[in-house]
Amino acid sequence: MMTAIPMLDLKNQYITLQSEINAAIQNVLYSSEFIRGGIVREFEQNLANQLNVKHAIGTANGTDALQIALMALNLQPSDEVIVPDFTFISPAETVALLGLTPVFADVDYDTFNITADSIKKVLTKRTKAIIPVHLFGQCADMESILQIAREHNLFVIEDACQSINADYTFTNKNTIKSGCIGDVGCTSFFPSKNLGAYGDAGAVFTNNDLLAEKIRAIANHGSKIRYQHECIGINSRLDSIQAAILNVKLKYLDKFTTERQNIANIYDSEFADCPEIKIPTRNSQSTHVFHQYTVKIQGNKRDEIRKLMNERGIATAVYYPTALHQQPVFEPFINSQCPISETLSAEVLSLPIFPELTHEQAKYIAHEMKKACRFEEA
């Protein structure tokens, strides 16, 4: 039996990059530029180059990135913003925090993502924006979503917190990076993300020069010039130490992405003969960067299988056990039914996937998973 396998192993990744990361941190300490230092600007430019977007603006975290993006669009109280029902709380939370109305749209059972059809079902005259979340590492159907946005004069704010470096290809063969397709995109560098800091950090992306200028100001107390405040802002700045760490890890993002995809391919192959496990569906227009490898277990067996995997020393996770419209905090905003989200919340199970996971470990996880699904002994 192998040693216990965690959902994520950040220590091994640090050991691999230790000399570069230590040197980067040391340079920040010597510079004493801890806030808005030169390394922040360098990382922002390198990130923009990686994603082929005009502006990448660092923030303190991914949730702030979403809030700042919404603040920059001049939405008014009671304006409606469509968000997926099956995702982390941040998109709906930031909408409600700003006095806007979150409207929950159901998702596609196969891809977990919001769809054009689900958006149309909840669209009203008060709708002003859509926040598609590219869940688990692949893009939503952005071509169809952008068409709806154009027809109804809506903003599109991409939540790319789980999909950094994914490519979306339009029918005209034009390929754009996740987070850089809509009016503005947001990402998180939470430590567990595909590109993770050693603390909280985030970024906003846009190709709009005027919007970028406003976003930078909002993130810095609404100020472009020190002590001159043109709008209400917040304090959400990417600090230099996190920028330095991310600048090192950014060089390896393509490699990290490939390793995640290789592990996902192993899982796909190993589960091909196991009908009890429904493997992730790939969107033909998007690459999948596998922030999570999430399968579906039907028949109310998910929790028992998870328990069996835990007994085998293999970590698993449930993202997410409760649909957003079922959260007590959103009771005042319940405005639609989302049966697919409710079903997914009872079926999804995520397996370990990270660049340092060996192929041998991946095969072992798959082997034990199949045994657990058939309720065979370890």
Backbone torsions as a table, in degrees:
resi	resn	phi	psi	omega
1	MET	NA	136.6	179.1
2	MET	-72.4	163.7	172.6
3	THR	-68.7	165.1	-177.2
4	ALA	-56.9	141.7	-179.5
5	ILE	-115.1	119.1	-179.1
6	PRO	-82.2	170.3	173.5
7	MET	-67.5	-29.1	-175.0
8	LEU	-153.8	144.0	179.6
9	ASP	-128.6	85.2	-178.5
10	LEU	-74.7	-24.7	-178.3
11	LYS	-64.4	-45.0	-179.6
12	ASN	-64.1	-37.2	177.8
13	GLN	-64.8	-41.1	177.7
14	TYR	-62.2	-44.0	-179.2
15	ILE	-58.8	-39.8	-180.0
16	THR	-63.6	-38.2	-175.8
17	LEU	-104.8	13.1	-168.6
18	GLN	-53.9	-48.8	-174.9
19	SER	-64.4	-41.4	-180.0
20	GLU	-68.4	-42.6	-178.3
21	ILE	-68.8	-43.1	178.6
22	ASN	-59.9	-42.3	180.0
23	ALA	-65.6	-39.3	-179.9
24	ALA	-64.7	-42.5	177.9
25	ILE	-65.1	-42.3	179.8
26	GLN	-60.6	-38.9	178.8
27	ASN	-62.5	-37.8	177.3
28	VAL	-65.9	-42.2	-179.7
29	LEU	-62.3	-41.3	178.5
30	TYR	-67.3	-36.4	-177.4
31	SER	-73.6	-28.7	-175.7
32	SER	62.0	16.9	175.1
33	GLU	-93.7	82.6	-170.9
34	PHE	-86.2	-24.1	179.2
35	ILE	-125.6	129.3	177.8
36	ARG	55.2	38.1	180.0
37	GLY	-80.3	177.8	-178.7
38	GLY	-60.3	-33.3	-178.8
39	ILE	-67.3	-28.6	176.6
40	VAL	-65.7	-46.7	179.2
41	ARG	-63.7	-38.1	178.7
42	GLU	-64.2	-45.2	179.6
43	PHE	-64.0	-43.5	179.2
44	GLU	-57.9	-42.5	-179.9
45	GLN	-68.1	-42.7	178.8
46	ASN	-63.7	-38.0	178.5
47	LEU	-67.2	-43.4	177.3
48	ALA	-60.1	-40.4	178.3
49	ASN	-64.6	-42.5	-179.9
50	GLN	-60.3	-39.0	-175.1
51	LEU	-96.5	-2.9	-179.7
52	ASN	56.5	48.3	177.6
53	VAL	-124.6	151.1	-174.9
54	LYS	-68.8	-39.7	-173.1
55	HIS	-132.3	127.7	169.3
56	ALA	-123.4	120.3	-171.8
57	ILE	-119.4	116.9	-177.4
58	GLY	-70.2	144.8	176.3
59	THR	-134.4	173.4	-176.8
60	ALA	-71.8	-26.4	179.0
61	ASN	-167.0	172.9	-177.5
62	GLY	-70.7	-34.3	178.2
63	THR	-65.6	-42.0	174.3
64	ASP	-59.7	-38.3	179.8
65	ALA	-58.5	-43.4	177.5
66	LEU	-64.4	-43.4	-179.5
67	GLN	-63.5	-45.0	-179.0
68	ILE	-63.1	-41.4	178.8
69	ALA	-60.1	-44.5	178.8
70	LEU	-65.7	-41.1	178.8
71	MET	-61.6	-33.9	-176.0
72	ALA	-73.0	-14.6	-174.8
73	LEU	-94.9	2.7	174.6
74	ASN	58.6	37.8	175.7
75	LEU	-72.0	153.8	-175.2
76	GLN	-109.9	152.6	178.1
77	PRO	-50.8	137.6	-178.4
78	SER	80.4	-6.5	170.6
79	ASP	-59.7	143.8	-178.3
80	GLU	-97.0	139.5	176.6
81	VAL	-126.5	123.0	-178.8
82	ILE	-82.5	128.5	179.8
83	VAL	-130.7	153.5	176.3
84	PRO	-68.3	145.8	178.7
85	ASP	-80.5	-26.1	-177.3
86	PHE	-107.5	91.8	178.7
87	THR	-173.0	-178.5	173.8
88	PHE	-68.9	162.0	-171.4
89	ILE	-70.7	-21.5	-168.5
90	SER	-51.6	-48.5	-178.1
91	PRO	-59.0	-49.6	-179.9
92	ALA	-67.9	-35.3	-179.7
93	GLU	-62.7	-45.9	-178.9
94	THR	-68.6	-36.0	176.4
95	VAL	-60.0	-49.7	-178.9
96	ALA	-66.3	-37.5	-178.7
97	LEU	-59.8	-32.7	-177.8
98	LEU	-89.0	8.7	178.9
99	GLY	79.5	12.4	176.1
100	LEU	-91.4	172.0	-177.5
101	THR	-109.8	112.8	175.4
102	PRO	-74.5	131.5	176.8
103	VAL	-116.3	120.8	-172.6
104	PHE	-88.3	125.5	176.9
105	ALA	-110.3	140.2	179.1
106	ASP	-70.0	168.7	-176.1
107	VAL	-119.2	169.7	176.6
108	ASP	-77.1	132.4	-177.0
109	TYR	-62.4	-35.8	-174.7
110	ASP	-79.4	-44.5	-174.1
111	THR	-99.7	-10.3	-178.1
112	PHE	73.2	0.2	-172.3
113	ASN	-101.9	154.5	173.8
114	ILE	-60.9	148.9	-177.7
115	THR	-126.0	165.8	177.4
116	ALA	-62.1	-40.1	-179.7
117	ASP	-64.7	-41.5	-180.0
118	SER	-68.2	-32.3	176.6
119	ILE	-67.0	-44.5	-178.9
120	LYS	-59.6	-33.8	-177.3
121	LYS	-66.8	-24.8	-176.0
122	VAL	-115.8	5.1	-179.6
123	LEU	-69.6	133.8	176.1
124	THR	-134.8	178.7	177.5
125	LYS	-67.1	-18.3	-179.5
126	ARG	-90.1	-5.9	-179.8
127	THR	-68.0	129.3	-179.7
128	LYS	-121.7	-18.1	-175.7
129	ALA	-156.7	159.1	175.2
130	ILE	-127.4	136.4	173.9
131	ILE	-116.1	90.7	172.8
132	PRO	-74.4	131.5	176.6
133	VAL	-103.6	122.7	-180.0
134	HIS	-84.4	82.5	-166.8
135	LEU	-73.0	138.6	173.1
136	PHE	67.2	-4.2	172.5
137	GLY	128.6	1.5	175.2
138	GLN	-129.4	153.5	-173.9
139	CYS	-74.7	146.9	168.5
140	ALA	-68.1	175.1	-178.9
141	ASP	-75.7	78.3	-171.4
142	MET	-67.9	-31.0	-179.6
143	GLU	-61.3	-45.7	179.4
144	SER	-70.4	-37.3	179.8
145	ILE	-66.4	-41.8	178.0
146	LEU	-65.0	-34.0	177.8
147	GLN	-63.9	-43.9	176.3
148	ILE	-60.7	-43.8	-179.0
149	ALA	-60.7	-41.5	179.5
150	ARG	-66.1	-42.0	-177.6
151	GLU	-64.3	-31.1	-174.1
152	HIS	-115.2	10.4	177.1
153	ASN	56.7	52.8	-178.0
154	LEU	-109.6	148.2	170.9
155	PHE	-79.9	149.3	174.6
156	VAL	-121.9	116.3	178.8
157	ILE	-111.5	109.8	-178.4
158	GLU	-81.4	132.4	168.9
159	ASP	-97.7	100.2	-178.4
160	ALA	-106.2	28.6	-175.7
161	CYS	-64.3	-21.8	179.9
162	GLN	-112.8	4.6	-169.0
163	SER	-129.9	20.4	-177.5
164	ILE	-57.6	134.2	177.8
165	ASN	85.2	0.2	174.1
166	ALA	-74.3	146.8	178.8
167	ASP	-107.2	135.0	174.1
168	TYR	-114.7	128.4	-177.9
169	THR	-112.4	122.8	178.3
170	PHE	-77.8	167.0	-179.2
171	THR	-64.2	-21.4	176.2
172	ASN	-85.2	8.9	176.9
173	LYS	77.5	3.8	175.3
174	ASN	-73.4	127.0	-177.1
175	THR	-111.9	130.5	-178.5
176	ILE	-132.0	144.6	179.9
177	LYS	-72.3	145.9	174.5
178	SER	-52.5	136.8	-179.7
179	GLY	90.0	-9.1	-176.1
180	CYS	-119.3	18.1	-173.8
181	ILE	-98.9	-44.0	-177.9
182	GLY	-82.9	-162.3	177.9
183	ASP	-65.6	-37.8	-179.4
184	VAL	-154.6	148.2	179.2
185	GLY	-128.3	156.7	-177.4
186	CYS	-134.7	148.5	174.5
187	THR	-143.6	163.3	177.1
188	SER	-117.7	143.2	172.7
189	PHE	-111.5	30.0	172.9
190	PHE	-49.0	144.4	-171.9
191	PRO	-50.6	-30.1	-177.1
192	SER	-84.1	-5.3	-177.3
193	LYS	-71.6	166.9	-179.6
194	ASN	-59.4	-34.6	168.9
195	LEU	-118.9	98.8	-171.0
196	GLY	-115.0	141.3	175.0
197	ALA	-85.2	-172.3	175.2
198	TYR	-108.7	39.9	-179.2
199	GLY	168.5	-164.4	178.6
200	ASP	-79.1	143.3	176.0
201	ALA	-170.6	158.3	179.3
202	GLY	-160.4	-177.0	179.3
203	ALA	-158.2	155.9	174.7
204	VAL	-118.9	141.1	-179.9
205	PHE	-120.8	142.8	171.6
206	THR	-162.7	154.4	173.1
207	ASN	-101.5	2.4	-178.0
208	ASN	-94.4	114.8	-175.5
209	ASP	-61.8	-44.9	-178.2
210	LEU	-66.9	-39.1	178.2
211	LEU	-66.4	-39.6	178.6
212	ALA	-61.9	-42.3	179.0
213	GLU	-61.4	-41.3	-179.9
214	LYS	-69.9	-39.5	178.8
215	ILE	-61.7	-43.8	178.2
216	ARG	-60.5	-40.4	-179.7
217	ALA	-67.4	-45.6	-179.5
218	ILE	-59.2	-40.4	-179.3
219	ALA	-68.3	-14.7	-177.9
220	ASN	-121.1	54.8	177.0
221	HIS	61.2	27.2	-180.0
222	GLY	70.3	26.2	-172.1
223	SER	-122.9	129.9	170.7
224	LYS	-96.6	-36.3	177.3
225	ILE	-116.0	136.4	-173.7
226	ARG	-55.8	130.2	179.0
227	TYR	71.0	10.1	171.1
228	GLN	-119.0	117.5	-171.6
229	HIS	-116.8	114.8	-174.8
230	GLU	-93.2	-19.0	-179.6
231	CYS	-153.3	165.5	175.0
232	ILE	-73.0	127.1	-179.8
233	GLY	-128.9	-167.0	175.7
234	ILE	-135.6	173.3	177.1
235	ASN	-101.7	97.5	-176.8
236	SER	-144.3	82.5	-176.0
237	ARG	-116.9	137.5	174.5
238	LEU	-70.7	121.4	-177.7
239	ASP	-81.3	160.5	-169.3
240	SER	-67.6	-35.9	-179.8
241	ILE	-64.9	-44.0	178.0
242	GLN	-65.4	-39.0	178.3
243	ALA	-61.9	-39.7	179.9
244	ALA	-64.7	-42.2	178.3
245	ILE	-64.1	-46.4	-179.5
246	LEU	-65.0	-33.6	179.7
247	ASN	-64.6	-35.7	175.3
248	VAL	-69.0	-50.1	-174.2
249	LYS	-68.6	-26.3	179.1
250	LEU	-58.8	-33.9	-179.7
251	LYS	-63.2	-22.3	-176.3
252	TYR	-105.9	6.6	-174.3
253	LEU	-61.8	-43.0	178.8
254	ASP	-61.3	-41.8	178.9
255	LYS	-65.1	-44.9	178.3
256	PHE	-59.5	-41.5	-178.9
257	THR	-62.4	-46.0	179.9
258	THR	-61.2	-41.7	180.0
259	GLU	-63.7	-41.4	177.3
260	ARG	-62.1	-42.4	-180.0
261	GLN	-65.6	-37.0	177.7
262	ASN	-63.5	-41.8	179.1
263	ILE	-65.9	-41.8	177.1
264	ALA	-60.3	-38.8	178.3
265	ASN	-64.1	-36.8	176.7
266	ILE	-63.9	-47.5	178.1
267	TYR	-57.8	-47.7	-179.6
268	ASP	-54.4	-46.8	-178.1
269	SER	-65.6	-43.7	-177.0
270	GLU	-67.5	-31.4	-177.1
271	PHE	-91.1	1.5	-176.3
272	ALA	-60.5	-28.6	-178.1
273	ASP	-101.9	19.7	-176.7
274	CYS	-125.3	91.4	-177.2
275	PRO	-65.9	-16.6	178.9
276	GLU	-68.9	-19.0	-176.3
277	ILE	-112.2	120.7	176.3
278	LYS	-97.1	110.8	-175.3
279	ILE	-75.4	163.0	179.9
280	PRO	-59.4	138.1	175.8
281	THR	-86.8	132.8	179.7
282	ARG	-92.3	128.3	173.3
283	ASN	-73.8	123.2	-174.7
284	SER	-63.4	-20.9	-179.2
285	GLN	-94.1	-3.4	-176.5
286	SER	-131.8	139.3	166.8
287	THR	-73.5	160.8	-178.7
288	HIS	-118.8	122.0	-178.3
289	VAL	-98.1	0.9	171.2
290	PHE	50.0	60.7	165.7
291	HIS	-59.7	-38.7	171.6
292	GLN	-132.4	147.3	168.8
293	TYR	-105.3	103.0	-170.5
294	THR	-114.7	119.0	177.6
295	VAL	-101.9	171.0	175.7
296	LYS	-120.2	133.0	177.9
297	ILE	-118.0	113.4	-176.4
298	GLN	-90.9	172.1	175.1
299	GLY	79.3	25.5	178.4
300	ASN	57.6	33.5	-178.7
301	LYS	-105.5	-7.4	-172.1
302	ARG	-55.4	-50.4	-174.1
303	ASP	-67.3	-35.7	177.9
304	GLU	-68.7	-39.6	177.7
305	ILE	-66.0	-39.5	177.3
306	ARG	-61.2	-40.3	177.9
307	LYS	-62.6	-41.9	179.2
308	LEU	-65.5	-38.4	178.4
309	MET	-65.6	-40.3	177.3
310	ASN	-60.9	-39.8	178.3
311	GLU	-65.4	-24.4	177.6
312	ARG	-87.4	0.4	179.0
313	GLY	81.5	21.0	-179.0
314	ILE	-114.2	119.1	-178.9
315	ALA	-73.5	144.7	171.1
316	THR	-138.1	171.4	179.2
317	ALA	-148.1	156.6	177.4
318	VAL	-115.9	110.0	175.4
319	TYR	-119.9	94.8	17.1
320	TYR	-138.6	142.6	-172.9
321	PRO	-76.8	-12.8	-178.5
322	THR	-139.8	125.9	176.0
323	ALA	-64.8	151.1	-174.2
324	LEU	-62.3	-37.9	-178.1
325	HIS	-67.6	-12.6	178.0
326	GLN	-94.8	-3.4	179.0
327	GLN	-74.6	134.5	-178.4
328	PRO	-54.8	-35.6	-176.5
329	VAL	-64.0	-25.2	-176.6
330	PHE	-100.0	11.2	179.6
331	GLU	-54.4	-39.2	178.9
332	PRO	-66.8	-16.5	-174.0
333	PHE	-106.2	2.5	-175.5
334	ILE	-60.8	119.5	-172.1
335	ASN	-139.0	6.2	179.3
336	SER	-163.5	162.6	176.9
337	GLN	-99.7	138.8	-177.0
338	CYS	-133.5	72.7	-175.5
339	PRO	-65.4	-32.3	-179.8
340	ILE	-66.7	-41.6	178.0
341	SER	-60.1	-40.9	178.7
342	GLU	-64.0	-41.3	178.6
343	THR	-63.8	-46.0	-179.5
344	LEU	-61.0	-38.3	-178.9
345	SER	-60.1	-24.8	179.9
346	ALA	-94.3	-9.3	-173.2
347	GLU	-116.0	-25.9	-170.3
348	VAL	-72.6	144.7	175.5
349	LEU	-148.7	124.5	-178.5
350	SER	-101.6	136.1	-178.7
351	LEU	-103.8	160.0	179.2
352	PRO	-57.2	132.3	174.0
353	ILE	-153.8	114.5	177.6
354	PHE	-158.7	156.3	-171.1
355	PRO	-58.2	-28.2	-176.7
356	GLU	-86.2	-5.6	176.4
357	LEU	-68.2	127.1	-178.7
358	THR	-77.9	158.5	178.2
359	HIS	-65.3	-33.6	175.9
360	GLU	-62.6	-42.8	178.1
361	GLN	-64.0	-41.6	179.8
362	ALA	-60.8	-42.5	178.7
363	LYS	-66.2	-37.5	177.5
364	TYR	-64.9	-44.0	177.8
365	ILE	-58.6	-46.6	-179.7
366	ALA	-62.5	-42.3	179.7
367	HIS	-60.4	-46.6	-179.0
368	GLU	-70.4	-32.1	178.4
369	MET	-65.3	-43.2	178.9
370	LYS	-64.0	-40.3	177.4
371	LYS	-64.2	-40.7	179.5
372	ALA	-64.5	-39.5	179.8
373	CYS	-65.5	-26.0	177.9
374	ARG	-98.3	6.8	178.8
375	PHE	55.1	40.4	174.9
376	GLU	-90.2	154.3	179.6
377	GLU	-69.1	151.5	179.1
378	ALA	-66.0	NA	NA
